[in-house]
Amino acid sequence: MLPMMFTERRTKMRWPKIGLFLLALLFLPAIPLTVEALEVRFCVPDCATDLTPQIRGPGTPSTVSNVTTTTVTIASFIYKGFTISGRAVSQQSGTLQKITFNPTAITANTTSLCNTLATNPCRLEIIATSAAADFPALKPTGGYPAGLFMAGFFTGTEPAHTSPPNPNGDTVSMTGDSSGLSSDSATAINSDVINATPGAGTGDTLVSLPSSCTGSPACKFIATSALKSFNTQISETVQQRCQGTATTCRTRLRARVSINIKRAGNRLNLPAGAVTVDSEAAGTNTVDLLIAETLPPFENLNVNALRVFGNIKTFELDGGFTLDTGSGIDPANEEVYLKVGQFGMTIPPGKFKRFLEGKLFAFIGNVDGLNVAATFKRGTNPLKWTFAVGVVGVNLTGLLPPAAQVPVDLAVGSDTGSDLVMACFSKGCFPLRH
């Protein structure tokens, strides 16, 4: 049995274009299957109390080259104060199974009741559940690597802040679980949840991410004035059970996201997913597998310099990156995400202007109350790009290490990368080369 792993994600950022990923390989409580294929439920405030949830699916499974795929397209709709859109996909290749949300966007409407910041959050729960048709290949009993991963960000305004970690009230948490199915595929057998307590039992608490939660039901990612993004993972080995003396059975997989938005007009963007692998691939990092398949990383990202001025309330950086062969970016129509230390910022689509037939993209304006200037420039080789970003008005106190390498993450759409750079904290720093 593999040891349980519990880590924050770093290294090659593999950050979703804005969004969230959940990876789950665990076992569900004994609950009858009610759909023939993938189903997605949207519940306000949660699925335990909402008697009239919105349901999307079931999808229609199809098998091509031994890969079974079910897609549920979630066209934009409004439900109890939220505008929701996205796509959920379940997929099985042999005994590898996964569920992904990619992408999904949740907006609290201005007409909703989530305008009392301290006391009245708009609450939404999303649950995606597979059925027998989604994962038709039988899987042996025994231990399997499992993982949860979520990455995403909130956008929108927040009340006045003096310094972090004062929250803006928006939160998200996530869990996943999996089970073997009965011989008639109508009942899920046993339950195991990915968290810091391996095995099924009283320690199988449903809330497992962010990874700092270690399974605590009350733990959530809380957006602050300076940090609205999250990128976290957890992995362990779980056990598949089958009915009676059966040595193989189908698997049921479920992924759950809980969201609180306290300010009307704010939005959460998330890709998300769930994955299991068989015992022959026991050495596989399920989180890396899901992310690599869903979010293409830059071939490399090199930050040349990071300069911090004005009592660490202004910074600028520049660098370059190379896209993987076949990849492309369009800053004018895709979200641009930047994280420097613990400060995160997202520039929404439509902000960058396109010049020189797509060789130059530029933005000068305001993002979440900050003055921002940013450029992306394509070289002669269409896969090679340079970039420069300047931000004025952010309070980096406590978010930027003064004498250590600073992690920098950059994403344009779903293409992502990360690097480490030494920051310069004096007015004598060399200026950026634009």
C-alpha positions as CSV (number, residue, x, y, z in Angstrom):
1,M,0.0,0.0,0.0
2,L,1.4,3.4,-1.0
3,P,2.1,5.9,1.8
4,M,-0.2,8.8,2.0
5,M,1.2,12.0,0.5
6,F,0.1,15.4,1.6
7,T,1.7,18.4,-0.2
8,E,1.1,21.8,-1.5
9,R,1.7,21.9,-5.2
10,R,4.7,23.9,-6.6
11,T,7.1,23.1,-9.3
12,K,5.9,23.5,-12.9
13,M,2.9,25.4,-12.0
14,R,0.4,23.6,-14.3
15,W,-2.1,26.1,-13.1
16,P,-5.5,25.9,-14.8
17,K,-6.6,28.8,-16.8
18,I,-8.6,29.8,-13.9
19,G,-10.2,27.4,-12.2
20,L,-10.2,24.4,-10.0
21,F,-9.3,20.7,-10.3
22,L,-10.4,17.9,-8.1
23,L,-9.0,14.5,-8.3
24,A,-10.6,11.7,-6.3
25,L,-10.1,8.1,-6.0
26,L,-12.0,6.7,-3.1
27,F,-15.0,4.8,-2.1
28,L,-18.6,5.9,-1.7
29,P,-21.2,5.0,1.0
30,A,-23.8,2.4,0.0
31,I,-26.2,4.6,-2.1
32,P,-28.4,3.4,-4.9
33,L,-27.4,4.5,-8.4
34,T,-30.2,6.7,-9.8
35,V,-28.8,7.6,-13.3
36,E,-27.4,5.6,-16.2
37,A,-24.4,7.9,-16.7
38,L,-22.6,10.9,-15.3
39,E,-24.8,13.3,-13.4
40,V,-24.1,16.8,-12.0
41,R,-26.2,18.3,-9.2
42,F,-26.3,22.0,-8.3
43,C,-27.8,22.6,-4.8
44,V,-28.5,25.8,-2.8
45,P,-27.3,25.9,-0.1
46,D,-26.3,22.2,-0.2
47,C,-27.5,18.9,-1.5
48,A,-28.4,17.6,2.0
49,T,-31.2,20.3,2.3
50,D,-32.1,21.3,-1.3
51,L,-35.2,19.4,-2.2
52,T,-35.3,20.7,-5.8
53,P,-31.7,20.7,-7.0
54,Q,-30.8,21.5,-10.6
55,I,-29.5,18.4,-12.4
56,R,-27.5,18.2,-15.6
57,G,-27.1,14.9,-17.3
58,P,-27.0,12.0,-17.5
59,G,-24.6,12.2,-20.4
60,T,-24.3,9.6,-23.1
61,P,-21.2,7.4,-22.9
62,S,-19.2,6.6,-26.0
63,T,-16.2,4.3,-26.5
64,V,-13.5,5.1,-29.0
65,S,-10.2,3.2,-29.0
66,N,-11.0,1.5,-25.7
67,V,-11.6,4.9,-24.0
68,T,-15.1,5.5,-22.7
69,T,-16.1,9.2,-22.4
70,T,-19.2,10.8,-21.1
71,T,-19.7,14.6,-21.5
72,V,-22.3,16.8,-19.7
73,T,-22.4,20.3,-21.2
74,I,-23.7,22.8,-18.7
75,A,-25.2,25.6,-20.8
76,S,-25.5,28.9,-18.8
77,F,-28.4,28.9,-16.5
78,I,-29.6,30.8,-13.4
79,Y,-30.5,29.0,-10.1
80,K,-31.4,30.6,-6.8
81,G,-29.2,33.6,-7.3
82,F,-26.3,32.0,-9.2
83,T,-25.4,32.0,-12.9
84,I,-23.7,28.7,-13.7
85,S,-22.0,27.4,-16.8
86,G,-19.4,24.7,-17.6
87,R,-18.7,21.2,-18.6
88,A,-18.2,17.9,-16.8
89,V,-16.5,14.9,-18.3
90,S,-16.0,11.3,-17.1
91,Q,-13.5,9.1,-18.8
92,Q,-12.1,5.6,-18.4
93,S,-9.1,4.0,-20.1
94,G,-8.8,0.5,-18.8
95,T,-8.8,0.9,-15.0
96,L,-7.9,4.6,-15.0
97,Q,-10.9,6.7,-14.2
98,K,-11.5,10.4,-13.9
99,I,-14.1,13.1,-13.6
100,T,-13.2,16.7,-14.6
101,F,-14.9,20.0,-14.5
102,N,-13.2,22.1,-17.2
103,P,-14.1,24.8,-17.3
104,T,-16.8,25.9,-14.8
105,A,-17.8,29.5,-13.8
106,I,-20.1,30.4,-10.9
107,T,-21.3,34.0,-10.5
108,A,-23.4,35.4,-7.6
109,N,-26.0,37.6,-9.2
110,T,-26.7,41.2,-8.3
111,T,-30.3,40.3,-7.7
112,S,-29.4,37.6,-5.2
113,L,-29.3,38.0,-1.4
114,C,-25.6,37.7,-1.0
115,N,-25.1,41.4,-0.2
116,T,-24.8,41.2,3.5
117,L,-21.0,40.6,3.6
118,A,-20.6,39.3,7.1
119,T,-23.8,37.3,7.7
120,N,-25.4,36.2,4.4
121,P,-23.2,34.3,2.0
122,C,-24.7,32.7,-1.1
123,R,-24.0,29.0,-0.8
124,L,-23.8,26.5,-3.6
125,E,-22.7,22.9,-3.7
126,I,-21.8,20.9,-6.9
127,I,-21.7,17.1,-6.9
128,A,-20.6,15.1,-10.0
129,T,-21.3,11.4,-9.7
130,S,-20.4,8.6,-12.1
131,A,-22.6,5.6,-12.9
132,A,-21.8,2.1,-14.2
133,A,-21.9,3.1,-17.8
134,D,-19.2,5.7,-17.3
135,F,-16.6,3.2,-16.0
136,P,-17.6,-0.1,-17.7
137,A,-14.2,-1.9,-17.3
138,L,-14.0,-4.0,-14.1
139,K,-11.4,-3.0,-11.5
140,P,-9.8,-5.5,-9.1
141,T,-10.2,-5.2,-5.3
142,G,-7.2,-3.7,-3.5
143,G,-5.4,-0.5,-2.9
144,Y,-5.1,2.3,-5.5
145,P,-3.4,5.6,-5.7
146,A,-5.9,8.4,-5.3
147,G,-5.6,12.2,-5.4
148,L,-7.5,15.4,-5.0
149,F,-6.4,18.6,-6.7
150,M,-8.1,22.0,-7.0
151,A,-6.9,25.2,-8.5
152,G,-8.9,28.3,-9.4
153,F,-9.6,31.9,-8.4
154,F,-12.2,34.4,-7.4
155,T,-12.9,37.6,-9.2
156,G,-14.8,40.6,-8.1
157,T,-14.7,43.4,-5.5
158,E,-14.3,43.1,-1.7
159,P,-14.9,45.4,1.3
160,A,-12.1,47.8,2.4
161,H,-9.0,46.1,3.8
162,T,-6.0,47.3,5.7
163,S,-3.8,44.3,5.1
164,P,-4.1,40.5,4.6
165,P,-5.3,38.1,5.8
166,N,-8.6,40.1,6.0
167,P,-11.0,38.1,3.9
168,N,-13.4,39.3,1.3
169,G,-15.7,36.5,2.4
170,D,-15.6,34.2,-0.6
171,T,-14.6,30.6,0.1
172,V,-14.3,27.2,-1.6
173,S,-13.6,23.6,-0.3
174,M,-13.6,20.3,-2.0
175,T,-13.7,16.5,-1.5
176,G,-13.9,13.3,-3.6
177,D,-14.8,9.7,-2.9
178,S,-15.1,6.4,-4.7
179,S,-16.5,2.9,-4.3
180,G,-16.8,-0.4,-5.8
181,L,-20.3,-1.2,-7.1
182,S,-22.6,-4.2,-6.4
183,S,-23.0,-7.0,-8.9
184,D,-26.2,-5.3,-10.3
185,S,-24.3,-1.9,-10.3
186,A,-27.1,-0.4,-8.2
187,T,-25.4,0.0,-4.9
188,A,-22.1,1.6,-3.9
189,I,-20.1,-0.6,-1.5
190,N,-17.8,0.9,1.3
191,S,-16.5,4.4,1.4
192,D,-13.1,5.9,1.4
193,V,-12.2,9.6,1.3
194,I,-8.9,11.2,0.3
195,N,-7.6,13.0,3.3
196,A,-4.8,12.9,5.9
197,T,-6.3,9.7,7.5
198,P,-5.8,6.7,5.3
199,G,-8.5,4.1,5.2
200,A,-12.3,4.2,5.8
201,G,-13.7,4.9,9.2
202,T,-14.4,7.7,11.6
203,G,-11.4,9.7,10.3
204,D,-12.9,9.8,6.7
205,T,-13.9,13.4,6.9
206,L,-15.4,14.7,3.6
207,V,-13.7,18.1,3.3
208,S,-10.1,17.4,2.2
209,L,-8.9,20.5,0.4
210,P,-7.2,22.9,0.6
211,S,-4.4,20.6,1.6
212,S,-3.8,22.6,4.8
213,C,-7.3,21.4,5.9
214,T,-6.1,17.8,6.6
215,G,-9.7,16.6,6.4
216,S,-11.3,19.3,8.7
217,P,-15.0,19.8,7.8
218,A,-14.9,23.5,8.6
219,C,-11.7,24.3,6.7
220,K,-12.0,26.3,3.5
221,F,-9.9,28.5,1.2
222,I,-10.7,32.1,2.0
223,A,-10.1,34.8,-0.6
224,T,-8.4,37.9,0.7
225,S,-7.8,41.3,-0.7
226,A,-4.4,40.2,-2.0
227,L,-4.9,36.5,-2.6
228,K,-7.9,35.3,-4.5
229,S,-6.4,32.2,-6.1
230,F,-5.8,28.6,-4.9
231,N,-3.7,25.7,-6.1
232,T,-3.5,22.7,-3.8
233,Q,-3.4,18.9,-3.8
234,I,-3.5,15.8,-1.6
235,S,-2.8,12.1,-2.4
236,E,-3.1,8.8,-0.6
237,T,-3.9,5.1,-1.3
238,V,-7.5,3.9,-0.9
239,Q,-9.1,0.5,-1.0
240,Q,-11.6,-0.7,-3.6
241,R,-14.1,-3.2,-2.2
242,C,-16.4,-5.6,-4.2
243,Q,-19.5,-7.5,-3.2
244,G,-19.1,-10.8,-1.4
245,T,-16.4,-13.0,-2.8
246,A,-16.1,-11.0,-6.1
247,T,-12.5,-10.0,-6.9
248,T,-13.4,-7.4,-9.5
249,C,-16.2,-4.8,-9.9
250,R,-17.1,-1.5,-11.5
251,T,-16.2,1.7,-9.7
252,R,-18.3,4.7,-8.7
253,L,-16.5,8.1,-8.4
254,R,-17.8,11.3,-7.0
255,A,-16.5,14.9,-6.7
256,R,-17.9,17.6,-4.5
257,V,-17.2,21.4,-4.4
258,S,-18.7,23.7,-1.8
259,I,-18.8,27.5,-2.6
260,N,-19.7,30.5,-0.5
261,I,-19.8,34.0,-2.2
262,K,-20.7,36.9,0.0
263,R,-20.7,39.8,-2.5
264,A,-23.1,40.0,-5.4
265,G,-21.3,40.1,-8.7
266,N,-18.3,38.1,-7.5
267,R,-17.3,34.9,-9.5
268,L,-15.5,31.7,-9.0
269,N,-13.7,30.1,-12.0
270,L,-12.7,26.5,-11.8
271,P,-11.6,23.5,-13.8
272,A,-11.9,20.4,-11.6
273,G,-11.5,16.6,-11.8
274,A,-11.3,13.2,-10.2
275,V,-9.0,10.3,-11.1
276,T,-8.0,6.7,-10.0
277,V,-5.3,4.4,-11.4
278,D,-4.9,0.7,-11.2
279,S,-2.4,-1.2,-9.0
280,E,-0.1,-1.8,-11.9
281,A,0.4,1.9,-12.1
282,A,0.8,2.2,-8.3
283,G,3.8,4.5,-8.7
284,T,1.9,7.0,-10.8
285,N,1.2,10.4,-9.2
286,T,-2.5,10.7,-10.0
287,V,-2.5,14.5,-9.4
288,D,0.3,15.0,-12.0
289,L,-1.4,12.7,-14.4
290,L,-4.7,14.6,-14.3
291,I,-3.1,18.0,-14.5
292,A,-0.8,17.1,-17.3
293,E,-3.7,15.8,-19.4
294,T,-5.9,18.8,-18.6
295,L,-3.6,21.8,-18.4
296,P,-0.7,22.0,-20.8
297,P,2.4,23.6,-19.2
298,F,4.8,26.0,-20.9
299,E,7.9,24.2,-22.2
300,N,9.7,26.6,-19.9
301,L,9.1,30.0,-18.1
302,N,12.1,32.2,-17.2
303,V,11.6,35.3,-15.1
304,N,14.5,37.7,-15.8
305,A,14.0,40.1,-13.0
306,L,11.6,41.1,-10.2
307,R,11.8,44.7,-8.8
308,V,9.9,45.9,-5.8
309,F,9.6,49.6,-4.9
310,G,7.5,52.1,-2.9
311,N,7.5,50.4,0.5
312,I,6.8,47.1,-1.3
313,K,3.6,48.5,-2.8
314,T,4.8,48.5,-6.4
315,F,6.5,45.7,-8.4
316,E,7.5,45.0,-11.9
317,L,8.9,41.9,-13.6
318,D,9.8,40.6,-17.0
319,G,10.7,37.3,-18.7
320,G,10.0,34.9,-21.4
321,F,8.5,31.5,-22.1
322,T,8.3,28.9,-24.8
323,L,5.0,27.1,-25.6
324,D,4.8,23.4,-26.3
325,T,4.6,22.5,-29.9
326,G,1.1,22.8,-31.1
327,S,0.1,25.2,-28.4
328,G,-1.0,28.8,-28.8
329,I,-2.1,31.7,-26.6
330,D,-4.4,34.7,-27.1
331,P,-4.1,37.2,-24.2
332,A,-6.9,39.3,-25.8
333,N,-9.5,36.5,-25.4
334,E,-8.1,34.4,-22.5
335,E,-7.7,35.0,-18.8
336,V,-4.2,36.0,-17.7
337,Y,-3.1,34.8,-14.2
338,L,-0.1,36.0,-12.3
339,K,1.1,35.0,-8.9
340,V,4.2,36.6,-7.2
341,G,4.9,35.1,-3.8
342,Q,1.5,34.9,-2.1
343,F,0.0,37.7,-4.2
344,G,-2.3,36.6,-7.0
345,M,-4.0,38.5,-9.8
346,T,-6.2,37.7,-12.7
347,I,-6.8,39.9,-15.8
348,P,-10.1,38.9,-17.3
349,P,-10.5,38.2,-21.1
350,G,-11.1,41.3,-23.2
351,K,-8.6,43.6,-21.4
352,F,-5.6,43.2,-23.6
353,K,-5.5,45.0,-27.0
354,R,-4.0,43.2,-30.0
355,F,-1.4,44.9,-32.1
356,L,1.0,44.0,-35.0
357,E,-1.2,41.2,-36.3
358,G,-1.1,39.3,-33.0
359,K,2.6,39.8,-32.3
360,L,2.0,42.3,-29.5
361,F,-0.7,42.4,-26.8
362,A,-0.9,45.3,-24.3
363,F,-3.0,46.2,-21.3
364,I,-3.0,49.4,-19.1
365,G,-5.8,49.7,-16.6
366,N,-7.3,48.8,-13.3
367,V,-7.6,45.2,-11.8
368,D,-9.2,44.8,-8.4
369,G,-8.3,48.4,-7.5
370,L,-4.7,48.1,-8.6
371,N,-3.0,50.0,-11.5
372,V,-1.6,47.4,-13.9
373,A,0.5,47.6,-17.1
374,A,1.3,44.4,-19.0
375,T,2.6,43.3,-22.4
376,F,3.1,40.0,-24.2
377,K,5.3,40.0,-27.3
378,R,5.7,37.1,-29.8
379,G,9.1,36.5,-31.4
380,T,10.0,35.3,-34.9
381,N,9.4,31.8,-33.6
382,P,5.6,31.8,-32.8
383,L,6.2,29.5,-29.8
384,K,8.6,32.0,-28.1
385,W,7.2,34.9,-26.1
386,T,8.4,37.7,-23.8
387,F,6.3,39.5,-21.2
388,A,6.5,42.4,-18.8
389,V,4.1,43.3,-15.9
390,G,4.0,46.3,-13.5
391,V,1.5,46.6,-10.6
392,V,1.0,49.7,-8.4
393,G,-1.0,49.8,-5.2
394,V,-0.7,46.2,-3.8
395,N,0.5,45.7,-0.2
396,L,3.0,42.9,-0.4
397,T,3.8,43.0,3.3
398,G,4.0,39.4,4.5
399,L,3.4,38.1,1.0
400,L,6.9,38.5,-0.5
401,P,10.0,37.0,1.1
402,P,12.6,39.9,1.5
403,A,15.7,37.8,1.1
404,A,14.8,34.6,-0.7
405,Q,13.9,33.4,-4.1
406,V,10.3,34.3,-4.9
407,P,8.0,31.8,-6.7
408,V,6.3,33.3,-9.8
409,D,3.4,31.6,-11.6
410,L,2.0,32.7,-15.0
411,A,-0.9,31.4,-17.0
412,V,-2.5,32.5,-20.2
413,G,-5.6,30.5,-20.8
414,S,-4.8,26.9,-19.9
415,D,-1.1,27.3,-20.7
416,T,0.9,27.6,-17.5
417,G,4.4,27.8,-16.0
418,S,6.4,28.7,-12.9
419,D,9.8,29.9,-12.0
420,L,11.9,31.2,-9.0
421,V,13.6,34.6,-9.0
422,M,15.6,36.7,-6.6
423,A,13.7,40.0,-6.0
424,C,15.5,43.4,-6.0
425,F,14.2,45.6,-3.2
426,S,16.0,48.9,-3.9
427,K,15.5,52.0,-6.1
428,G,18.8,51.2,-7.6
429,C,17.4,48.1,-9.4
430,F,18.0,48.1,-13.1
431,P,14.8,49.1,-15.1
432,L,12.9,46.6,-17.1
433,R,13.8,46.4,-20.8
434,H,10.5,46.9,-22.7
